[in-house]
Amino acid sequence: MTKAPDLPTNIAPYPVVANIEFAEGPIFDDDGYLYFVNYGQRGKLGRLAPRGLVESWIDTGGVVNGLKYDGNRGLICADYGAKRVARIDIDRKLIEVLTDEFGGNEYNGPNDVCMDLRGNVYFSDPGIDTEPVPGAIYRIDMPSPDEAGEVRLLADGLEYPNGLAVHPDQKRLFVCMSRTNSVVSYDMDESGALSNEQTVHQFGNPTVDGCQFDEHGRLWVARWLNGTIDVLDVESGDLVRSYPMRGDRVTNMCWWEDSVYVTVAGSHSIERLDVGVRGADITPPKR
């Protein structure tokens, strides 16, 4: 594998959006619109247009935390308030529930979501961070963009699984474990079955939240109270870079071109880091 280019050492974050009640879940669609959660108040998704206009876009009826774009004009939502995973049709602004129970039991409260390139959905279900309820990771098979198939339990008994990301090779799943302040990896087969849990990096201070891969396979991790975005080489486990943001409670991020857009709950904002590398291709192809 070609060695990844060095990342810049000093980058000042640039404020992009303000007035977010609890900044989380940023994601772009393929038209360059940036969606994020809790604009103005919890439960409402905001949207930033390419020309800079910000609007309160839709009331979800719950409290969404994580978002992903499915490549087919849909947003996949981890809604911990309504204890469900849903899909929003962007053009019709319609909300469809993909799953709200497993084995007859409601979820603790889905927190974050990611997808593989076949369109399957993975989500973390940690529950409330003040209650020591064992968390779990699930997968929703998606035979078509707006049709949920089988829901599979991939792992349970976990210490607050939070952000998660499928590796660009599509053979590994990486999960941020907030209660243990660590990033772990699993080998993953085509059915989503997980094996060979490994600790990739153990951080020394609280805590880890969302994560995303860049185009070179480095994992970017939102460091909640640390107030930084930290970059890991997942093969060696080394910390490559740490980028301070303008506030603490750094929650998540997404890419547009060669800039990272970071949600920072402590400053109620989205901030941009011009890092000069692109994110990994995480959007499933149009079906």
C-alpha positions in Angstrom: 0.0 0.0 0.0 1.2 3.5 -0.9 2.3 5.5 2.2 -0.4 8.0 3.1 0.8 11.7 2.7 1.6 13.6 5.9 -1.3 15.7 7.3 -0.9 19.4 8.1 0.2 20.1 11.6 -1.5 23.4 12.4 -5.0 24.1 11.1 -7.4 26.8 12.5 -11.0 25.6 12.5 -13.4 27.9 10.6 -17.0 28.4 12.0 -19.7 27.4 9.5 -23.0 27.1 11.3 -24.1 28.3 14.8 -27.3 28.0 17.0 -27.3 24.2 17.2 -28.9 23.0 20.4 -26.7 19.9 20.5 -24.4 19.7 17.5 -24.2 16.1 16.0 -24.7 14.0 13.0 -23.3 16.0 10.0 -23.6 14.5 6.5 -23.6 15.8 3.0 -25.9 14.6 0.2 -24.6 14.4 -3.4 -25.9 17.9 -4.2 -23.7 19.5 -1.5 -26.3 20.1 1.1 -25.1 19.6 4.6 -27.6 18.1 7.1 -27.2 18.1 10.9 -29.3 17.4 14.0 -30.9 19.7 16.6 -30.9 23.0 14.7 -32.4 25.5 17.1 -34.0 22.8 19.2 -33.6 19.0 19.7 -35.4 16.9 17.2 -35.2 19.3 14.3 -32.7 18.6 11.4 -31.0 21.6 10.0 -29.7 22.0 6.4 -27.0 24.2 5.0 -27.3 24.9 1.3 -24.2 25.1 -1.0 -24.6 28.9 -1.2 -24.7 29.3 2.6 -28.4 29.5 3.5 -29.2 27.6 6.7 -32.7 26.4 7.4 -34.7 24.3 9.9 -35.4 21.5 7.5 -37.6 18.9 9.2 -39.0 17.9 12.6 -38.2 14.2 13.1 -40.7 13.6 15.9 -37.8 12.1 17.9 -34.3 13.1 18.8 -31.9 12.0 16.1 -28.2 11.7 16.9 -26.4 10.1 13.9 -27.0 10.6 10.2 -25.7 8.9 7.0 -26.5 9.6 3.3 -27.5 6.4 1.5 -26.7 7.5 -2.1 -30.3 7.2 -3.1 -31.8 10.5 -1.9 -32.2 9.2 1.6 -30.9 10.0 5.1 -30.5 7.1 7.5 -31.1 8.3 11.1 -30.2 6.9 14.4 -33.0 8.3 16.6 -32.3 7.7 20.2 -35.3 9.7 21.3 -37.8 7.5 19.5 -35.6 4.4 20.0 -35.6 3.6 16.3 -33.6 3.7 13.0 -35.4 5.6 10.3 -34.9 6.7 6.7 -35.9 10.2 5.5 -36.7 10.6 1.8 -35.0 13.9 1.1 -37.2 14.9 -1.9 -40.5 14.0 -0.3 -39.5 14.7 3.3 -41.1 11.4 4.4 -39.9 9.4 7.4 -40.0 5.6 7.2 -39.1 3.5 10.2 -36.6 0.8 9.3 -36.5 -0.8 12.8 -37.8 0.0 16.3 -37.5 -3.3 18.0 -35.4 -6.5 18.0 -36.8 -9.8 19.3 -39.9 -8.1 20.7 -37.8 -5.6 22.8 -37.4 -1.9 22.1 -33.8 -0.6 21.6 -32.0 1.3 24.4 -31.6 4.3 22.1 -29.7 4.1 18.8 -26.8 6.5 18.8 -24.8 6.4 15.5 -25.0 4.8 12.1 -22.8 3.8 9.2 -23.2 1.9 5.9 -21.2 -0.5 3.8 -21.0 -0.1 0.0 -23.7 -2.6 -0.6 -26.2 -0.3 1.3 -26.5 -2.3 4.5 -26.9 -0.2 7.7 -24.9 -0.7 10.9 -25.9 1.1 14.1 -24.8 1.3 17.7 -27.4 1.1 20.6 -25.7 2.1 23.8 -28.6 3.5 25.7 -28.3 6.5 28.0 -24.7 7.3 29.1 -25.7 7.8 32.7 -27.1 4.3 33.0 -24.7 1.3 32.8 -26.9 -0.7 30.4 -24.9 -3.1 28.2 -24.8 -1.8 24.6 -25.0 -3.6 21.3 -24.3 -3.3 17.5 -26.8 -4.3 14.9 -27.0 -4.5 11.1 -30.1 -3.9 8.9 -29.9 -5.8 5.6 -31.2 -3.4 2.9 -32.3 -5.3 -0.2 -33.4 -1.9 -1.7 -32.8 1.7 -0.5 -36.3 2.0 1.0 -36.9 -1.6 2.1 -35.5 -2.9 5.4 -34.8 -6.6 5.5 -33.5 -8.8 8.3 -32.1 -7.1 11.4 -29.1 -8.9 12.9 -27.5 -8.6 16.3 -23.7 -8.4 15.7 -22.4 -7.8 19.2 -23.8 -7.2 22.6 -22.6 -6.7 26.2 -20.6 -3.7 25.1 -19.4 -0.7 27.1 -21.3 2.2 25.5 -20.6 1.6 21.8 -20.8 5.0 20.1 -19.4 6.0 16.7 -18.7 3.3 14.2 -17.3 3.0 10.6 -16.8 0.3 8.1 -13.2 0.2 6.9 -12.7 1.1 3.2 -11.7 -2.5 2.6 -15.2 -3.5 3.7 -13.8 -6.3 5.8 -13.5 -4.6 9.2 -15.8 -2.6 11.5 -14.3 0.0 13.9 -16.2 1.1 16.9 -15.6 3.9 19.5 -16.3 2.6 23.0 -17.1 5.7 25.0 -17.1 4.1 28.5 -13.7 2.5 28.1 -12.4 5.4 26.0 -11.0 3.1 23.3 -11.3 2.3 19.6 -11.8 -1.4 18.8 -11.9 -3.3 15.5 -13.7 -6.4 14.3 -13.1 -8.6 11.3 -16.4 -8.8 9.4 -17.7 -11.2 6.8 -20.3 -10.5 4.1 -23.2 -11.4 6.4 -21.9 -8.8 8.9 -20.8 -11.4 11.5 -18.0 -10.0 13.7 -14.9 -11.8 15.1 -11.4 -11.1 16.3 -12.1 -8.0 18.5 -8.9 -6.0 18.9 -8.2 -2.7 20.7 -6.8 -0.4 18.1 -6.0 2.5 20.5 -6.6 3.3 24.1 -6.9 7.0 24.9 -5.8 8.3 28.2 -8.5 10.9 28.8 -12.3 11.1 28.1 -13.7 10.3 25.6 -14.4 9.0 22.1 -17.5 9.8 20.1 -18.0 9.6 16.3 -15.4 8.4 13.8 -14.8 8.5 10.0 -12.2 7.2 7.6 -10.2 9.3 5.2 -9.2 8.2 1.7 -5.9 6.7 3.0 -7.5 4.5 5.6 -6.8 6.7 8.6 -9.5 6.9 11.3 -10.6 10.3 12.4 -12.0 10.3 15.9 -14.1 12.9 17.7 -12.8 13.4 21.2 -15.7 14.6 23.3 -14.3 16.4 26.4 -10.8 16.6 24.9 -12.1 19.1 22.4 -10.1 17.6 19.5 -10.3 15.6 16.3 -7.6 12.9 16.6 -6.3 10.9 13.7 -5.3 7.2 14.1 -3.2 4.9 11.9 -5.4 1.8 12.4 -2.7 -0.6 11.3 -0.1 0.5 13.9 -2.6 2.0 16.4 -0.5 5.2 16.5 -2.0 8.7 17.0 -1.0 10.6 13.9 -2.4 14.1 14.5 -4.6 16.0 17.0 -6.6 19.0 15.9 -8.1 21.3 18.6 -11.6 22.7 17.9 -13.1 25.9 19.2 -15.0 24.2 22.0 -15.2 20.9 23.9 -17.8 18.1 23.4 -16.6 17.3 19.9 -19.2 14.8 18.6 -18.7 13.9 15.0 -17.6 14.8 11.5 -18.0 14.4 7.7 -16.2 15.3 4.6 -16.9 17.6 1.6 -14.1 17.5 -0.9 -10.8 18.0 1.1 -12.3 19.6 4.2 -13.7 18.0 7.4 -16.9 19.5 8.9 -17.0 18.9 12.6 -19.9 19.2 15.0 -18.9 20.8 18.3 -21.6 20.7 21.0 -19.6 22.9 23.3 -19.7 25.8 20.9 -23.2 24.9 19.5 -21.6 24.9 16.0 -20.2 23.2 13.0 -16.6 24.0 12.3 -14.5 23.3 9.2 -11.0 22.0 9.0 -9.2 22.4 5.6 -7.1 19.3 5.9 -6.1 18.7 2.2 -7.3 15.1 2.1 -10.7 13.6 1.2 -12.8 11.2 3.1 -13.1 7.6 2.3 -15.9 6.7 -0.1 -18.6 5.7 2.4 -21.7 6.4 0.2 -23.3 3.3 -1.4 -23.8 3.6 -5.2 -27.2 4.6 -6.5 -29.5 1.6 -6.9 
